[in-house]
């Protein structure tokens, strides 16, 4: 009987690891594909832009515009949806007096190409390089998964400042939080090691994280803070905030207004 239980647990463990390995892209990249003829519709002024990486793929992006912008926020969104959703989120950032540029990752929306960590980093740098010829002030902003791309950009391009909303130390740290009994490290194809970039960032850096975040635990950004040798300018924990509502809290809004004044 005991042997059957042990075998059953072992089979369940192997099955769980196999599911996570073969379907990890489904867990990490919860993308929405859009037809290339899809027309974005937002009430605010915007341009649709297509960037061309060296491998011939297409990176689709939106630029939300204001009159007499102070600069531009380069916004890297989370792992779900497409610009059809994230356009509605990022257009709100224009209230701070900045234009907002938000690209869809390859494999998302109308962007082409397969998921590839290094290529996605190159796409993020390409977005910055496109903007640097048009703006003197660029703020690199990341949310959730997008924090890794925003930090990568800041580590190599030195924007005016870096703002991270609910970042993680690295992807393995998040996987361990959600699947603590699985030994999955050696099977993970994607690393997204924000901690390997943060200590190379020289610009002003701010982290926001909600104390009630159950998607990316607070401890993950605390580890990121420690990895930076505590050189991060502002580390702001927002009481009662979750992964999805940080931007509704007065502390966040007041701090953002101050950072972007």
Secondary structure as the mmCIF struct_conf table of DSSP 4:
data_model
#
loop_
_struct_conf.conf_type_id
_struct_conf.id
_struct_conf.beg_label_comp_id
_struct_conf.beg_label_asym_id
_struct_conf.beg_label_seq_id
_struct_conf.end_label_comp_id
_struct_conf.end_label_asym_id
_struct_conf.end_label_seq_id
HELX_RH_AL_P HELX_RH_AL_P1 UNK A 2 UNK A 22
TURN_TY1_P TURN_TY1_P1 UNK A 23 UNK A 23
HELX_RH_AL_P HELX_RH_AL_P2 UNK A 24 UNK A 28
STRN STRN1 UNK A 30 UNK A 31
STRN STRN2 UNK A 33 UNK A 33
TURN_TY1_P TURN_TY1_P2 UNK A 36 UNK A 37
BEND BEND1 UNK A 43 UNK A 44
STRN STRN3 UNK A 46 UNK A 51
TURN_TY1_P TURN_TY1_P3 UNK A 54 UNK A 55
BEND BEND2 UNK A 56 UNK A 56
STRN STRN4 UNK A 59 UNK A 64
TURN_TY1_P TURN_TY1_P4 UNK A 67 UNK A 68
BEND BEND3 UNK A 70 UNK A 70
STRN STRN5 UNK A 72 UNK A 76
BEND BEND4 UNK A 79 UNK A 79
STRN STRN6 UNK A 80 UNK A 81
HELX_RH_AL_P HELX_RH_AL_P3 UNK A 83 UNK A 90
HELX_RH_3T_P HELX_RH_3T_P1 UNK A 91 UNK A 96
TURN_TY1_P TURN_TY1_P5 UNK A 97 UNK A 97
STRN STRN7 UNK A 99 UNK A 103
HELX_LH_PP_P HELX_LH_PP_P1 UNK A 104 UNK A 105
TURN_TY1_P TURN_TY1_P6 UNK A 106 UNK A 107
BEND BEND5 UNK A 108 UNK A 108
STRN STRN8 UNK A 109 UNK A 109
TURN_TY1_P TURN_TY1_P7 UNK A 110 UNK A 110
BEND BEND6 UNK A 113 UNK A 113
HELX_RH_AL_P HELX_RH_AL_P4 UNK A 117 UNK A 132
TURN_TY1_P TURN_TY1_P8 UNK A 133 UNK A 134
BEND BEND7 UNK A 136 UNK A 136
STRN STRN9 UNK A 138 UNK A 143
TURN_TY1_P TURN_TY1_P9 UNK A 144 UNK A 145
HELX_RH_AL_P HELX_RH_AL_P5 UNK A 146 UNK A 157
BEND BEND8 UNK A 160 UNK A 160
STRN STRN10 UNK A 161 UNK A 165
BEND BEND9 UNK A 166 UNK A 166
BEND BEND10 UNK A 169 UNK A 169
HELX_RH_AL_P HELX_RH_AL_P6 UNK A 171 UNK A 178
TURN_TY1_P TURN_TY1_P10 UNK A 180 UNK A 181
HELX_RH_3T_P HELX_RH_3T_P2 UNK A 185 UNK A 187
BEND BEND11 UNK A 189 UNK A 189
TURN_TY1_P TURN_TY1_P11 UNK A 194 UNK A 194
HELX_RH_AL_P HELX_RH_AL_P7 UNK A 195 UNK A 198
TURN_TY1_P TURN_TY1_P12 UNK A 199 UNK A 200
BEND BEND12 UNK A 203 UNK A 203
STRN STRN11 UNK A 204 UNK A 210
TURN_TY1_P TURN_TY1_P13 UNK A 211 UNK A 212
BEND BEND13 UNK A 214 UNK A 216
HELX_RH_AL_P HELX_RH_AL_P8 UNK A 218 UNK A 227
TURN_TY1_P TURN_TY1_P14 UNK A 228 UNK A 230
BEND BEND14 UNK A 233 UNK A 233
STRN STRN12 UNK A 234 UNK A 238
TURN_TY1_P TURN_TY1_P15 UNK A 239 UNK A 240
BEND BEND15 UNK A 243 UNK A 244
HELX_RH_3T_P HELX_RH_3T_P3 UNK A 246 UNK A 248
BEND BEND16 UNK A 249 UNK A 249
HELX_RH_AL_P HELX_RH_AL_P9 UNK A 250 UNK A 259
TURN_TY1_P TURN_TY1_P16 UNK A 260 UNK A 260
#
